[in-house]
Amino acid sequence: MKNRLLLALLILLAGSASFVNGQTVTVVTLNLPNPCAGTTTNIDKTVKKDVEFTLSPNPTKGRFTINITRKETIGKIKVKVFDMKGTLVFTNEIYSNNQKCVKTYNLNELSKGIYSVSIIGEEYIESKKLVIN
């Protein structure tokens, strides 16, 4: 890849010169391939329509239940909890071969405050705020 870029740059430099105020100025235009071209992501569609995700009780003293429902099999899910600074304070991985998943967590060691709980699946991502009193 590096050699191809260098070769393309040399070819472009050799053929594009112009004059501005009596000085030679070389104009280089790079048309690099988009590494993401040809890939599609359906996260936006899936997040809104395909997965339902609730936290209860909310607010809580640290113990809460995640309830996930999906039209298709849920599969592997990463559960991540972030504080309001964006620091990851808890992570867990669960698996469900069903369309529903219920998991209870006890995070009593966390300080009072507002946290973001994210579930990350292969085809979706969703986040909710959790208040710990």
DSSP file (Angstrom, degrees, kcal/mol; ACC not computed):
  #  RESIDUE AA STRUCTURE BP1 BP2  ACC     N-H-->O    O-->H-N    N-H-->O    O-->H-N    TCO  KAPPA ALPHA  PHI   PSI    X-CA   Y-CA   Z-CA
    1    1 A M     >        0   0    0      0, 0.0     4,-2.2     0, 0.0     5,-0.2   0.000 360.0 360.0 360.0 -44.6    0.0    0.0    0.0
    2    2 A K  H  >  +     0   0    0      1,-0.2     4,-2.2     2,-0.2     5,-0.2   0.902 360.0  49.5 -62.9 -42.0    2.8    2.4    0.9
    3    3 A N  H  > S+     0   0    0      1,-0.2     4,-2.4     2,-0.2    -1,-0.2   0.879 109.8  51.5 -65.0 -38.2    4.7    1.7   -2.3
    4    4 A R  H  > S+     0   0    0      2,-0.2     4,-2.4     1,-0.2    -1,-0.2   0.891 110.1  49.1 -66.7 -39.2    1.5    2.3   -4.4
    5    5 A L  H  X S+     0   0    0     -4,-2.2     4,-2.4     2,-0.2    -2,-0.2   0.918 111.7  48.6 -64.8 -43.0    0.9    5.6   -2.7
    6    6 A L  H  X S+     0   0    0     -4,-2.2     4,-2.3     2,-0.2    -2,-0.2   0.911 112.5  48.4 -63.5 -43.1    4.5    6.7   -3.3
    7    7 A L  H  X S+     0   0    0     -4,-2.4     4,-2.3     2,-0.2    -2,-0.2   0.920 112.1  48.9 -62.9 -44.7    4.2    5.7   -7.0
    8    8 A A  H  X S+     0   0    0     -4,-2.4     4,-2.2     1,-0.2    -2,-0.2   0.887 110.8  51.1 -63.0 -39.1    0.9    7.5   -7.4
    9    9 A L  H  X S+     0   0    0     -4,-2.4     4,-2.4     2,-0.2    -1,-0.2   0.908 109.9  49.3 -65.0 -42.4    2.4   10.6   -5.8
   10   10 A L  H  X S+     0   0    0     -4,-2.3     4,-2.0     2,-0.2    -2,-0.2   0.898 110.7  50.2 -64.1 -40.6    5.4   10.6   -8.1
   11   11 A I  H  X S+     0   0    0     -4,-2.3     4,-1.0     1,-0.2    -2,-0.2   0.918 112.6  47.1 -63.5 -43.7    3.2   10.2  -11.2
   12   12 A L  H  X S+     0   0    0     -4,-2.2     4,-0.6     1,-0.2     3,-0.4   0.895 111.3  50.9 -65.8 -40.1    1.0   13.1  -10.1
   13   13 A L  H >< S+     0   0    0     -4,-2.4     3,-0.6     1,-0.2    -1,-0.2   0.865 106.3  55.6 -65.7 -35.9    4.0   15.3   -9.3
   14   14 A A  H 3< S+     0   0    0     -4,-2.0    -1,-0.2     1,-0.2    -2,-0.2   0.794 114.2  38.0 -68.3 -27.7    5.6   14.7  -12.7
   15   15 A G  H 3< S+     0   0    0     -4,-1.0     2,-0.4    -3,-0.4    -1,-0.2   0.383 103.0  66.4-110.4   6.8    2.6   15.8  -14.6
   16   16 A S    <<  +     0   0    0     -4,-0.6    11,-1.1    -3,-0.6     2,-0.4  -0.753  53.1 136.7-137.1  92.0    1.1   18.8  -12.8
   17   17 A A  E     +A   26   0A   0     -2,-0.4     2,-0.3     9,-0.2     9,-0.2  -0.977  18.0 170.7-129.3 145.6    3.0   22.1  -12.6
   18   18 A S  E     -A   25   0A   0      7,-2.3     7,-3.2    -2,-0.4     2,-0.4  -0.921  30.1-110.7-145.3 171.4    1.7   25.6  -13.1
   19   19 A F  E     +A   24   0A   0     -2,-0.3     2,-0.4     5,-0.2     5,-0.2  -0.909  26.0 177.7-113.5 133.2    3.0   29.1  -12.6
   20   20 A V  E >  S-A   23   0A   0      3,-2.6     3,-1.8    -2,-0.4    -2,-0.0  -0.980  78.1 -16.8-132.7 119.7    1.8   31.6  -10.0
   21   21 A N  T 3  S-     0   0    0     -2,-0.4     3,-0.1     1,-0.3    -1,-0.1   0.873 127.9 -54.0  53.8  40.7    3.4   35.0   -9.7
   22   22 A G  T 3  S+     0   0    0      1,-0.2     2,-0.4     0, 0.0    -1,-0.3   0.470 116.6 112.4  77.7   0.6    6.4   33.7  -11.7
   23   23 A Q  E <  S-A   20   0A   0     -3,-1.8    -3,-2.6     2,-0.0     2,-0.5  -0.826  71.4-117.7-108.4 145.9    7.0   30.8   -9.4
   24   24 A T  E     -A   19   0A   0     -2,-0.4     2,-0.5    -5,-0.2    -5,-0.2  -0.706  33.0-172.5 -81.9 125.4    6.5   27.2  -10.2
   25   25 A V  E     -A   18   0A   0     -7,-3.2    -7,-2.3    -2,-0.5     2,-0.5  -0.976  13.2-146.8-120.8 129.6    3.8   25.6   -8.0
   26   26 A T  E     -A   17   0A   0     -2,-0.5     2,-0.6    -9,-0.2    -9,-0.2  -0.850   9.1-156.0 -98.2 127.3    3.1   22.0   -8.0
   27   27 A V        -     0   0    0    -11,-1.1     2,-0.5    -2,-0.5    -2,-0.0  -0.898   9.4-168.0-104.1 124.6   -0.5   21.0   -7.5
   28   28 A V        -     0   0    0     -2,-0.6     2,-0.5     2,-0.0   -19,-0.1  -0.956   6.4-173.6-117.2 126.8   -1.0   17.5   -6.1
   29   29 A T        -     0   0    0     -2,-0.5     2,-0.6   -20,-0.1    -2,-0.0  -0.980   8.3-161.2-118.5 121.6   -4.4   15.8   -6.0
   30   30 A L        -     0   0    0     -2,-0.5     2,-0.7     2,-0.0    -2,-0.0  -0.904   9.1-170.5-105.5 124.8   -4.6   12.5   -4.2
   31   31 A N        -     0   0    0     -2,-0.6    -2,-0.0     2,-0.0    -1,-0.0  -0.820  19.3-176.3-110.1  87.7   -7.5   10.2   -4.9
   32   32 A L        -     0   0    0     -2,-0.7     2,-0.1     1,-0.1    -2,-0.0  -0.607  30.6-105.6 -87.8 144.4   -7.1    7.6   -2.2
   33   33 A P        -     0   0    0      0, 0.0    -1,-0.1     0, 0.0     3,-0.0  -0.424  33.0-117.0 -67.0 142.3   -9.3    4.6   -2.1
   34   34 A N    >   -     0   0    0      1,-0.2     3,-1.7    -2,-0.1     0, 0.0  -0.715  16.3-151.4 -79.8 117.5  -11.8    4.7    0.7
   35   35 A P  T 3  S+     0   0    0      0, 0.0    -1,-0.2     0, 0.0     0, 0.0   0.708  96.8  51.2 -65.0 -16.8  -11.1    1.8    3.1
   36   36 A C  T >  S+     0   0    0      2,-0.1     3,-1.9     3,-0.0    -2,-0.0   0.453  80.6 123.7 -97.3  -1.4  -14.8    1.7    4.0
   37   37 A A  T <  S+     0   0    0     -3,-1.7     3,-0.1     1,-0.3     0, 0.0  -0.328  74.2  22.7 -62.2 138.3  -16.1    1.6    0.5
   38   38 A G  T 3  S+     0   0    0      1,-0.3     2,-0.4    -2,-0.0    -1,-0.3   0.382 100.2 107.1  87.5  -4.5  -18.3   -1.3   -0.2
   39   39 A T    <   -     0   0    0     -3,-1.9     2,-0.4     2,-0.0    -1,-0.3  -0.837  50.9-161.3-105.7 147.0  -19.2   -1.9    3.4
   40   40 A T        -     0   0    0     -2,-0.4     2,-0.5    -3,-0.1    -3,-0.0  -0.951   5.9-157.6-125.7 148.0  -22.5   -1.1    4.9
   41   41 A T        -     0   0    0     -2,-0.4     3,-0.3     1,-0.1     4,-0.1  -0.990   8.5-176.0-125.2 125.5  -23.6   -0.5    8.4
   42   42 A N     >  +     0   0    0     -2,-0.5     4,-2.5     1,-0.2     5,-0.2   0.079  49.4 116.1-105.8  22.8  -27.2   -1.0    9.4
   43   43 A I  H  > S+     0   0    0      1,-0.2     4,-3.0     2,-0.2     5,-0.3   0.911  71.9  55.6 -60.5 -43.9  -26.7    0.1   13.1
   44   44 A D  H  > S+     0   0    0     -3,-0.3     4,-1.1     1,-0.2    -1,-0.2   0.904 113.3  41.0 -58.4 -42.9  -29.0    3.2   12.7
   45   45 A K  H  > S+     0   0    0      1,-0.2     4,-1.8     2,-0.2     5,-0.3   0.928 117.5  47.8 -68.7 -44.9  -31.9    1.1   11.5
   46   46 A T  H  X>S+     0   0    0     -4,-2.5     4,-2.5     1,-0.2     5,-0.8   0.884 105.2  57.4 -67.5 -41.1  -31.4   -1.7   13.9
   47   47 A V  H  <5S+     0   0    0     -4,-3.0     4,-0.4     1,-0.2    -1,-0.2   0.908 113.7  37.9 -59.3 -44.2  -31.0    0.3   17.1
   48   48 A K  H  <5S+     0   0    0     -4,-1.1    -1,-0.2    -5,-0.3    -2,-0.2   0.849 131.5  22.3 -78.0 -35.2  -34.3    2.0   16.7
   49   49 A K  H  <5S+     0   0    0     -4,-1.8    -3,-0.2    -5,-0.1    -2,-0.2   0.704 120.1  46.9-109.3 -23.1  -36.4   -0.8   15.4
   50   50 A D  T  <5S+     0   0    0     -4,-2.5    21,-1.2    -5,-0.3     2,-0.4   0.716 103.0  47.5-103.0 -22.3  -34.8   -4.2   16.3
   51   51 A V  E   < -B   70   0B   0     -5,-0.8     2,-0.4    -4,-0.4    19,-0.2  -0.974  54.0-163.4-130.0 134.9  -33.8   -4.1   20.0
   52   52 A E  E     -B   69   0B   0     17,-3.4    17,-2.6    -2,-0.4     2,-0.4  -0.948  16.0-179.0-112.4 136.2  -35.7   -3.0   23.1
   53   53 A F  E     +B   68   0B   0     -2,-0.4     2,-0.3    15,-0.2    15,-0.2  -0.985   3.2 175.6-143.4 122.4  -33.6   -2.3   26.2
   54   54 A T  E     -B   67   0B   0     13,-2.2    13,-2.2    -2,-0.4     2,-0.4  -0.937  17.2-153.0-129.4 153.7  -34.7   -1.3   29.7
   55   55 A L  E     -B   66   0B   0     -2,-0.3    11,-0.2    11,-0.2     3,-0.1  -0.987  25.6-140.9-120.5 132.0  -33.0   -0.7   33.0
   56   56 A S  E    S+B   65   0B   0      9,-1.9     9,-3.3    -2,-0.4     2,-0.1  -0.989  71.4  22.2-152.5 146.7  -35.0   -1.2   36.2
   57   57 A P  S    S-     0   0    0      0, 0.0    -1,-0.2     0, 0.0     8,-0.1   0.689  81.4-159.8 -71.7 159.0  -35.3    0.1   38.8
   58   58 A N  S    S+     0   0    0     -2,-0.1     2,-0.2     1,-0.1    74,-0.1  -0.836  78.3  38.3-150.6 107.4  -33.9    3.4   37.8
   59   59 A P  S    S+     0   0    0      0, 0.0     2,-0.3     0, 0.0    73,-0.2   0.373  92.5 168.8 -74.0 164.6  -32.9    5.3   40.0
   60   60 A T  B     -d  132   0C   0     71,-2.5    73,-3.3    -2,-0.2     4,-0.1  -0.889  49.8-123.5-142.3 167.8  -31.3    2.5   42.0
   61   61 A K  S    S-     0   0    0      2,-0.3    71,-0.1    -2,-0.3     3,-0.1   0.401  86.4 -66.9 -93.4   0.2  -28.9    2.0   45.0
   62   62 A G  S    S+     0   0    0      1,-0.4    45,-3.1    69,-0.2     2,-0.5   0.074 111.5  97.8 139.5 -24.5  -26.7   -0.1   42.7
   63   63 A R  E     + C   0 106B   0     43,-0.3    -1,-0.4    44,-0.1    -2,-0.3  -0.836  47.6 153.5 -96.5 125.1  -28.7   -3.2   41.9
   64   64 A F  E     - C   0 105B   0     41,-2.3    41,-3.1    -2,-0.5     2,-0.4  -0.967  35.0-130.1-148.0 161.8  -30.5   -3.1   38.6
   65   65 A T  E     -BC  56 104B   0     -9,-3.3    -9,-1.9    -2,-0.3     2,-0.5  -0.949  10.5-149.4-119.0 133.9  -31.9   -5.4   35.9
   66   66 A I  E     -BC  55 103B   0     37,-3.4    37,-2.4    -2,-0.4     2,-0.5  -0.888  13.4-168.8 -98.3 129.4  -31.2   -5.2   32.2
   67   67 A N  E     -BC  54 102B   0    -13,-2.2   -13,-2.2    -2,-0.5     2,-0.4  -0.980   5.9-175.9-121.8 118.2  -34.1   -6.5   30.0
   68   68 A I  E     +BC  53 101B   0     33,-3.1    33,-2.3    -2,-0.5     2,-0.4  -0.951   5.1 180.0-119.3 131.9  -33.4   -6.9   26.3
   69   69 A T  E     +BC  52 100B   0    -17,-2.6   -17,-3.4    -2,-0.4     2,-0.3  -0.994   6.3 172.4-130.2 138.6  -35.9   -8.0   23.7
   70   70 A R  E     -B   51   0B   0     29,-2.6   -19,-0.2    -2,-0.4     4,-0.1  -0.978  40.2-127.0-143.1 152.8  -35.2   -8.4   20.0
   71   71 A K  S    S+     0   0    0    -21,-1.2     2,-0.2    -2,-0.3   -20,-0.1   0.808  99.4  37.9 -69.3 -29.3  -37.1   -9.7   17.0
   72   72 A E  S    S-     0   0    0    -22,-0.3    -2,-0.2     1,-0.1    26,-0.1  -0.567 114.5 -61.0-111.2 177.4  -34.2  -12.1   16.2
   73   73 A T        -     0   0    0     -2,-0.2    26,-0.2     1,-0.1    -1,-0.1  -0.360  44.6-141.1 -58.7 136.3  -31.8  -14.1   18.4
   74   74 A I        +     0   0    0     24,-3.0    48,-0.3     1,-0.1    23,-0.2   0.939  33.2 175.7 -70.8 -48.5  -29.9  -11.8   20.7
   75   75 A G  E     -E   96   0C   0     21,-3.0    21,-1.6    23,-0.3     2,-0.3  -0.468  48.5  -0.9  78.8-149.7  -26.5  -13.5   20.6
   76   76 A K  E     -E   95   0C   0     19,-0.2    46,-0.4    -2,-0.1     2,-0.4  -0.597  67.1-174.4 -82.1 134.6  -23.4  -12.2   22.3
   77   77 A I  E     -E   94   0C   0     17,-3.1    17,-2.8    -2,-0.3     2,-0.5  -0.993  16.9-150.2-131.2 134.2  -23.8   -8.8   24.1
   78   78 A K  E     -EF  93 120C   0     42,-2.3    42,-2.3    -2,-0.4     2,-0.5  -0.908  12.9-156.8 -99.1 130.3  -21.2   -6.7   25.8
   79   79 A V  E     -EF  92 119C   0     13,-3.6    13,-2.2    -2,-0.5     2,-0.4  -0.939  15.6-180.0-106.7 124.4  -22.5   -4.7   28.7
   80   80 A K  E     -EF  91 118C   0     38,-2.6    38,-3.3    -2,-0.5     2,-0.5  -0.985  14.1-161.0-128.7 136.8  -20.5   -1.6   29.5
   81   81 A V  E     -EF  90 117C   0      9,-2.8     8,-3.0    -2,-0.4     9,-1.3  -0.973  12.3-173.6-118.5 127.5  -21.0    1.0   32.2
   82   82 A F  E     -EF  88 116C   0     34,-2.7    34,-2.6    -2,-0.5     6,-0.2  -0.911  19.0-132.0-118.7 143.9  -19.4    4.4   31.9
   83   83 A D    >   -     0   0    0      4,-2.3     3,-1.8    -2,-0.4    32,-0.2  -0.299  44.0 -90.8 -80.0 179.1  -19.3    7.3   34.4
   84   84 A M  T 3  S+     0   0    0     30,-0.5    31,-0.1     1,-0.3    -1,-0.1   0.626 127.0  60.9 -72.0 -11.4  -20.1   10.8   33.2
   85   85 A K  T 3  S-     0   0    0      2,-0.1    -1,-0.3     0, 0.0     3,-0.1   0.530 120.4-108.3 -85.4  -7.4  -16.4   11.4   32.4
   86   86 A G  S <  S+     0   0    0     -3,-1.8     2,-0.4     1,-0.3    -2,-0.1   0.539  70.0 146.9  91.7   8.4  -16.5    8.6   29.9
   87   87 A T        -     0   0    0      1,-0.1    -4,-2.3     2,-0.0     2,-0.5  -0.644  53.0-122.0 -80.7 130.8  -14.4    6.2   32.1
   88   88 A L  E     +E   82   0C   0     -2,-0.4    -6,-0.2    -6,-0.2     3,-0.1  -0.611  37.8 169.1 -71.5 118.8  -15.3    2.6   31.8
   89   89 A V  E     +     0   0C   0     -8,-3.0     2,-0.3    -2,-0.5    -7,-0.2   0.567  62.7  15.1-109.7 -13.5  -16.2    1.4   35.3
   90   90 A F  E     -E   81   0C   0     -9,-1.3    -9,-2.8     2,-0.0    -1,-0.3  -0.963  58.3-179.8-159.8 141.5  -17.7   -2.0   34.6
   91   91 A T  E     +E   80   0C   0     -2,-0.3     2,-0.3   -11,-0.2   -11,-0.2  -0.995   7.2 165.1-144.4 147.9  -17.9   -4.5   31.7
   92   92 A N  E     -E   79   0C   0    -13,-2.2   -13,-3.6    -2,-0.3     2,-0.4  -0.981  23.3-140.7-155.7 153.6  -19.5   -7.8   31.3
   93   93 A E  E     +E   78   0C   0     -2,-0.3     2,-0.3   -15,-0.2   -15,-0.2  -0.985  21.6 177.5-123.7 131.6  -20.3  -10.2   28.4
   94   94 A I  E     -E   77   0C   0    -17,-2.8   -17,-3.1    -2,-0.4     2,-0.4  -0.867  12.9-151.8-127.2 163.2  -23.5  -12.2   28.2
   95   95 A Y  E     +E   76   0C   0     -2,-0.3     2,-0.4   -19,-0.2   -19,-0.2  -0.999  11.5 178.5-137.6 138.1  -25.0  -14.5   25.6
   96   96 A S  E     -E   75   0C   0    -21,-1.6   -21,-3.0    -2,-0.4     5,-0.1  -0.980  18.7-168.3-140.0 127.6  -28.6  -15.4   24.8
   97   97 A N  S    S+     0   0    0     -2,-0.4     2,-0.2   -23,-0.2   -24,-0.1   0.161  74.7  74.8 -96.0  18.5  -29.7  -17.8   22.0
   98   98 A N  S    S-     0   0    0      2,-0.3   -24,-3.0   -23,-0.1   -23,-0.3  -0.498  92.7-109.0-113.5-174.7  -33.3  -16.4   22.6
   99   99 A Q  S    S+     0   0    0    -26,-0.2   -29,-2.6    -2,-0.2     2,-0.3   0.418 101.2  53.5 -96.6  -1.6  -35.1  -13.3   21.7
  100  100 A K  E     -C   69   0B   0    -31,-0.2     2,-0.3   -29,-0.1    -2,-0.3  -0.975  59.7-179.2-133.3 147.8  -35.2  -12.1   25.3
  101  101 A C  E     -C   68   0B   0    -33,-2.3   -33,-3.1    -2,-0.3     2,-0.4  -0.971   3.9-174.2-148.0 130.9  -32.5  -11.7   27.9
  102  102 A V  E     +C   67   0B   0     -2,-0.3     2,-0.4   -35,-0.2   -35,-0.2  -0.995  10.9 171.0-127.6 126.6  -32.8  -10.6   31.5
  103  103 A K  E     -C   66   0B   0    -37,-2.4   -37,-3.4    -2,-0.4     2,-0.4  -0.998  18.4-151.0-139.5 132.3  -29.7  -10.0   33.6
  104  104 A T  E     -C   65   0B   0     -2,-0.4     2,-0.3   -39,-0.2   -39,-0.2  -0.868  13.4-169.7-105.9 136.3  -29.3   -8.5   37.1
  105  105 A Y  E     -C   64   0B   0    -41,-3.1   -41,-2.3    -2,-0.4     2,-0.5  -0.906  14.7-153.2-122.0 150.5  -26.2   -6.6   38.2
  106  106 A N  E     +C   63   0B   0     -2,-0.3   -43,-0.3   -43,-0.2     3,-0.2  -0.906  22.3 163.9-124.5 101.3  -25.2   -5.4   41.6
  107  107 A L    >   +     0   0    0    -45,-3.1     3,-1.8    -2,-0.5   -44,-0.1  -0.328  19.3 142.4-112.3  47.9  -22.9   -2.4   41.3
  108  108 A N  T 3   +     0   0    0      1,-0.3    -1,-0.2   -46,-0.1   -45,-0.1   0.731  63.7  69.1 -60.4 -23.1  -23.2   -1.1   44.9
  109  109 A E  T 3  S+     0   0    0     -3,-0.2    -1,-0.3   -47,-0.1     2,-0.2   0.637  79.4  98.1 -73.7 -13.0  -19.5   -0.2   44.9
  110  110 A L  S <  S-     0   0    0     -3,-1.8     3,-0.1     1,-0.1    -3,-0.0  -0.499  80.2-112.6 -76.5 145.3  -20.1    2.6   42.5
  111  111 A S        -     0   0    0     -2,-0.2    21,-0.1     1,-0.1    -1,-0.1  -0.274  43.1 -83.7 -68.4 158.9  -20.4    6.2   43.8
  112  112 A K  S    S+     0   0    0     21,-0.2     2,-0.3    19,-0.1    21,-0.2  -0.391  84.9  84.7 -60.1 141.5  -23.7    8.0   43.6
  113  113 A G  E    S- G   0 132C   0     19,-2.2    19,-3.1    -3,-0.1     2,-0.4  -0.965  78.5 -54.0 156.1-170.0  -24.2    9.7   40.3
  114  114 A I  E     - G   0 131C   0     -2,-0.3   -30,-0.5    17,-0.2     2,-0.3  -0.885  48.8-178.3-106.8 133.4  -25.3    9.3   36.7
  115  115 A Y  E     - G   0 130C   0     15,-3.0    15,-3.1    -2,-0.4     2,-0.5  -0.870  24.4-128.5-127.5 159.0  -23.9    6.5   34.5
  116  116 A S  E     -FG  82 129C   0    -34,-2.6   -34,-2.7    -2,-0.3     2,-0.6  -0.955  19.1-161.5-110.3 122.7  -24.3    5.4   30.9
  117  117 A V  E     -FG  81 128C   0     11,-3.3    11,-2.4    -2,-0.5     2,-0.4  -0.920  11.8-171.4-105.7 122.2  -25.1    1.7   30.4
  118  118 A S  E     -FG  80 127C   0    -38,-3.3   -38,-2.6    -2,-0.6     2,-0.5  -0.913  14.4-160.1-115.7 139.8  -24.4    0.4   26.9
  119  119 A I  E     -FG  79 126C   0      7,-2.8     7,-2.2    -2,-0.4     2,-0.5  -0.974  12.2-166.4-112.6 134.1  -25.3   -2.9   25.3
  120  120 A I  E     +FG  78 125C   0    -42,-2.3   -42,-2.3    -2,-0.5     5,-0.2  -0.955  11.5 170.8-127.1 112.6  -23.3   -3.8   22.2
  121  121 A G        -     0   0    0      3,-2.8     3,-0.1    -2,-0.5   -44,-0.1  -0.475  50.4 -94.4-106.8-177.6  -24.4   -6.6   20.0
  122  122 A E  S    S+     0   0    0    -46,-0.4   -45,-0.1   -48,-0.3     3,-0.1   0.792 123.9  21.8 -69.4 -27.0  -23.1   -7.7   16.6
  123  123 A E  S    S+     0   0    0      1,-0.1     2,-0.3   -82,-0.1    -1,-0.2   0.272 125.1  37.8-124.8  10.0  -25.8   -5.6   14.8
  124  124 A Y        -     0   0    0     -3,-0.1    -3,-2.8   -78,-0.1     2,-0.3  -0.993  48.2-164.5-157.7 159.4  -26.8   -3.0   17.3
  125  125 A I  E     + G   0 120C   0     -2,-0.3     2,-0.3   -82,-0.3    -5,-0.2  -0.976  15.6 173.7-146.5 138.6  -25.7   -0.7   20.1
  126  126 A E  E     - G   0 119C   0     -7,-2.2    -7,-2.8    -2,-0.3     2,-0.3  -0.996   9.4-163.9-147.2 145.1  -27.9    1.1   22.6
  127  127 A S  E     - G   0 118C   0     -2,-0.3     2,-0.3    -9,-0.2    -9,-0.2  -0.975   5.7-178.6-133.3 146.9  -27.3    3.2   25.6
  128  128 A K  E     - G   0 117C   0    -11,-2.4   -11,-3.3    -2,-0.3     2,-0.3  -0.970  29.4-112.9-138.1 153.6  -29.4    4.3   28.6
  129  129 A K  E     - G   0 116C   0     -2,-0.3     2,-0.4   -13,-0.2   -13,-0.2  -0.687  27.0-163.1 -86.7 141.8  -28.7    6.5   31.6
  130  130 A L  E     - G   0 115C   0    -15,-3.1   -15,-3.0    -2,-0.3     2,-0.5  -0.995   5.6-152.0-126.1 128.5  -28.7    4.9   35.0
  131  131 A V  E     - G   0 114C   0     -2,-0.4   -71,-2.5   -17,-0.2     2,-0.6  -0.887   6.3-163.1-102.9 124.6  -28.9    6.9   38.2
  132  132 A I  E      dG  60 113C   0    -19,-3.1   -19,-2.2    -2,-0.5   -71,-0.2  -0.943 360.0 360.0-108.6 121.5  -27.3    5.5   41.4
  133  133 A N              0   0    0    -73,-3.3   -72,-0.2    -2,-0.6   -21,-0.2   0.390 360.0 360.0 -94.2 360.0  -28.5    7.1   44.6
